[in-house]
Amino acid sequence: MNKLDKTNIMAEYDLKELQKIRQNKDVLDYLEQHKILEIKKFNDVCDYEQELYDLQVTLLKLQYDIIEKGKRVVIIFEGRDAAGKGGTIGRVTEHLNPKKVRVVALPKPTPEENGQWYFQRYIKHLPNEGEMVIFDRSYYNRAVVEPVFDFCTKEQHELFMKQAPEFEKQLIDDGIILIKLFLSISKEEQAERLKERQEDFLKRWKIGVLDQQAQEKWDIYTNYIENLFKTTGTKKSPWFEIDNDNKKKARLAAFRILINVIVGNEQEKLDSFVKKHD
C-alpha cells in the first residue's frame, strides 16, 4: 500500500474514531503487522488532530467574547506562492460562526479602483462590531507582488511603504485588533508544491500566471519581503513570520499566535520556527 493510500485511510476517520483505534492495542498491532499504517505516523496524526481541535475550541470561545463585547479583529495572511495560506485559513475558520467571520480575497482592482487612494477598497471590508475579517492577501500586494511584476511604479511602492505603518496605527488606535501573519517557505519546498499542483487535476486551479514565475523571481521576492518586515513591522503592528515547510506545525503555530494576540498575551514564547518582526 503506497503513502497516498495510507493517508487516505486516516483521513476517513474523525478525531474520536482515531482515538478509539489508538486505545485498542490489538487493532494497532494488526494494522502495523499488515503494513496498513505506521504507528509513529498514526500517533503523529492523532496528536496533531487533538491539538488542532483544542486550539479551534479556544479560538471559538474567543469569538464568543469578540461578539459579546463588540470587538473588531483583522487578520492578514501574506506569504510566498504555495506557502499554505488557503489551507491555514480554512482550518482557522472551520468551526467559527460564519455569520461573524469574513474571508476577503480581492481580485485585481478595477479601472475605477485604480483611480482611488490605494487603501480605499480595503477599508470597505474592515470589520463591524463583533466581527473577524481575514484577508487572504491584502493591501500588502503593493509591498511585494506589485513591485516584483511592475504592477506599480517605484513612487507608488515607496508611498505605500511610508503610509502603511501610519494607516495601521490609525486602525489600532481606533480599537481594531490587527494581526499580521507571513507564511514563509523554502525554495525547494515551493518547487515541490507547485509541481504537485500542476500534476494534481484537483489542485491545478491554484496555479496562476504569477505562480509560474515564483521560482525564477525568488531572489527579487526575497528583497521585497525583507524590506516589508523592516519597514512595516512595528511594535504596535508586528509581523509574525512562520516557516511553513511543515504545514501541520505551522498551522498550530498560527492558531497560537492568533489566540495570544487576541487575548493580549503577545509576550508568550513563540515556536522556534516563528520570527517576530517589529
C-alpha positions in Angstrom: 0.0 0.0 0.0 1.5 3.3 -1.0 1.8 6.5 1.1 -1.2 8.1 -0.5 -3.4 5.2 0.3 -2.3 5.2 3.9 -3.0 8.9 4.2 -6.5 8.5 2.7 -7.3 5.8 5.2 -6.6 8.0 8.2 -8.4 11.0 6.5 -11.6 8.9 6.5 -11.7 9.0 10.3 -12.5 11.8 12.7 -10.7 12.6 15.9 -12.9 10.4 18.1 -12.6 7.4 15.8 -8.8 7.9 15.7 -8.7 8.0 19.5 -10.7 4.7 19.7 -8.2 3.0 17.3 -5.3 4.4 19.3 -6.6 3.0 22.5 -7.0 -0.6 21.1 -3.5 -2.2 21.1 -4.8 -5.3 19.3 -6.1 -3.2 16.4 -2.9 -1.2 16.2 -0.8 -4.3 16.2 -2.9 -5.8 13.4 -2.7 -2.6 11.3 1.1 -2.4 11.7 1.8 -6.1 11.1 -0.2 -5.9 7.8 1.6 -2.7 6.8 -1.7 -0.8 6.7 -0.2 2.1 8.7 3.0 3.1 10.5 2.3 3.5 14.3 4.6 6.6 14.6 2.9 8.4 11.8 -0.5 7.4 13.1 0.3 8.7 16.5 1.6 12.0 15.0 -1.6 12.4 13.1 -3.6 11.8 16.3 -1.5 14.3 18.3 -1.9 16.9 15.6 -5.7 16.4 15.3 -6.1 16.6 19.0 -4.1 19.8 19.4 -5.8 21.3 16.4 -9.2 20.6 17.9 -8.2 22.1 21.3 -7.0 25.3 19.6 -10.1 25.5 17.4 -12.2 25.3 20.6 -10.2 28.0 22.2 -10.5 30.3 19.2 -14.2 29.7 19.0 -14.6 30.7 22.7 -12.6 33.8 21.9 -15.0 34.5 19.0 -17.9 34.4 21.5 -16.1 37.1 23.5 -15.5 39.1 20.4 -19.1 39.0 19.5 -20.4 39.7 23.0 -18.0 42.7 23.6 -18.3 44.1 20.1 -14.5 43.8 19.4 -13.2 44.1 15.9 -10.4 41.8 14.6 -8.4 42.0 11.4 -6.1 39.1 10.5 -3.8 39.4 7.5 -2.3 36.4 5.8 0.6 37.0 3.5 3.3 34.7 2.1 5.0 33.3 -0.9 3.1 31.3 -3.5 2.2 27.8 -2.4 3.1 28.6 1.2 -0.3 27.3 2.6 -2.3 30.4 3.2 -5.6 28.9 2.0 -5.2 25.7 4.0 -4.3 27.6 7.2 -7.2 30.0 6.8 -9.5 27.0 6.2 -8.5 25.5 9.5 -8.9 28.8 11.3 -12.4 29.4 10.1 -13.6 25.7 10.0 -15.6 25.9 13.3 -16.1 29.6 13.7 -19.6 31.2 13.5 -19.7 32.0 9.7 -22.0 35.0 10.3 -19.3 36.8 12.3 -16.2 35.9 10.3 -15.4 37.0 6.7 -12.6 35.9 4.4 -11.7 38.6 2.0 -9.6 37.8 -1.1 -9.9 40.7 -3.5 -9.3 40.3 -7.3 -7.2 42.8 -9.2 -8.5 46.4 -8.9 -11.0 47.7 -11.4 -10.2 50.8 -13.5 -12.3 52.8 -11.1 -10.4 51.4 -8.1 -7.1 52.2 -9.8 -8.1 55.8 -9.6 -8.8 55.7 -5.8 -6.5 56.0 -2.8 -4.8 52.6 -2.6 -6.2 51.6 0.8 -9.7 52.7 -0.2 -11.0 49.4 -1.5 -9.8 47.6 1.6 -11.3 50.0 4.1 -14.9 48.9 3.0 -14.1 45.4 4.1 -13.0 46.3 7.7 -14.9 44.6 10.5 -18.1 45.8 12.2 -18.5 45.3 15.9 -18.3 41.7 16.8 -16.7 40.6 13.6 -13.4 39.0 12.5 -12.2 39.7 9.0 -9.4 37.6 7.4 -7.5 39.0 4.4 -6.2 36.2 2.1 -3.6 38.6 0.8 -4.2 42.2 1.4 -3.1 45.8 0.7 0.4 44.4 1.1 0.2 43.3 -2.5 1.8 46.7 -3.1 4.7 45.9 -0.9 5.8 42.7 -2.7 3.8 41.3 -5.6 3.1 44.5 -7.4 6.7 45.8 -7.5 8.1 42.3 -8.4 5.9 42.3 -11.5 6.0 46.0 -12.2 2.3 46.4 -11.5 3.0 49.7 -9.7 5.6 52.4 -10.1 8.6 52.9 -7.8 7.0 56.0 -6.4 3.7 54.2 -5.7 5.6 51.5 -3.9 7.6 53.9 -1.8 4.5 55.9 -0.9 2.7 52.8 0.2 5.6 51.7 2.4 5.5 55.1 4.0 1.7 55.2 4.5 1.1 51.6 5.6 2.5 51.9 9.2 0.5 55.1 9.8 -2.6 53.6 8.3 -2.3 50.6 10.6 -1.6 52.8 13.6 -4.9 54.6 13.0 -6.7 51.2 12.8 -5.2 50.1 16.1 -5.8 53.4 17.8 -9.4 53.1 16.9 -9.6 49.8 18.7 -9.1 47.2 15.9 -7.1 44.2 16.9 -4.7 43.7 13.9 -2.7 40.5 13.5 -0.3 40.1 10.6 1.0 36.6 9.6 3.5 35.9 6.9 3.9 32.2 5.8 7.4 31.5 4.6 8.6 28.5 2.6 11.9 27.3 1.3 12.6 27.5 -2.4 12.9 23.7 -2.6 9.6 23.1 -0.9 7.9 25.7 -3.0 9.1 24.0 -6.2 7.8 20.6 -4.9 4.3 22.0 -4.1 4.0 23.9 -7.4 4.9 20.7 -9.2 2.3 18.8 -7.2 -0.4 21.4 -8.0 0.5 21.1 -11.7 0.2 17.3 -11.7 -2.9 17.0 -9.5 -6.0 17.9 -11.5 -8.0 18.9 -8.3 -5.3 21.4 -7.3 -4.4 22.8 -10.8 -6.8 25.7 -10.3 -4.5 27.0 -7.6 -1.8 27.7 -10.2 -1.9 31.3 -11.5 0.1 33.1 -14.1 2.3 34.7 -11.4 2.8 31.4 -9.5 4.6 30.1 -12.5 7.3 32.8 -12.1 7.7 32.4 -8.4 10.8 30.3 -8.7 12.7 32.4 -11.2 11.9 35.6 -9.3 12.7 34.1 -5.9 15.6 36.5 -5.1 13.6 39.5 -6.1 10.7 38.4 -3.9 13.2 37.9 -1.0 14.5 41.5 -1.3 11.0 43.0 -1.1 9.9 40.6 1.7 12.9 41.7 3.8 12.0 45.3 3.2 8.4 44.5 4.1 9.5 43.3 7.6 11.9 46.1 8.1 9.6 48.9 7.1 6.1 47.8 8.2 6.8 45.6 11.2 6.3 47.9 14.2 5.8 47.5 18.0 2.2 48.3 17.5 1.8 46.1 14.4 4.5 43.4 14.2 4.8 40.7 11.6 4.8 37.0 12.7 6.8 35.1 10.1 6.0 31.3 10.2 8.2 28.7 8.5 5.6 26.7 6.7 7.7 23.9 5.2 5.9 21.7 7.8 2.2 22.5 7.2 0.9 20.9 10.4 3.3 22.6 12.8 2.8 25.9 11.0 -1.0 25.7 11.3 -0.8 25.1 15.0 1.7 27.9 15.4 -0.7 30.3 13.5 -3.5 29.4 15.9 -1.3 30.0 19.0 -0.3 33.4 17.6 -3.9 34.4 16.9 -5.1 33.3 20.3 -2.2 35.0 22.2 -2.6 38.3 20.4 -6.4 38.4 20.7 -6.2 37.8 24.5 -3.4 40.4 24.8 -0.7 37.9 25.7 1.8 38.8 22.9 4.8 38.1 25.1 4.1 34.4 25.0 7.1 32.4 23.9 7.0 31.7 20.1 7.7 28.5 18.4 11.3 28.0 17.3 10.3 28.4 13.6 8.4 31.6 14.1 10.1 35.1 13.9 8.6 38.3 15.1 9.5 41.4 13.1 8.8 44.6 15.0 
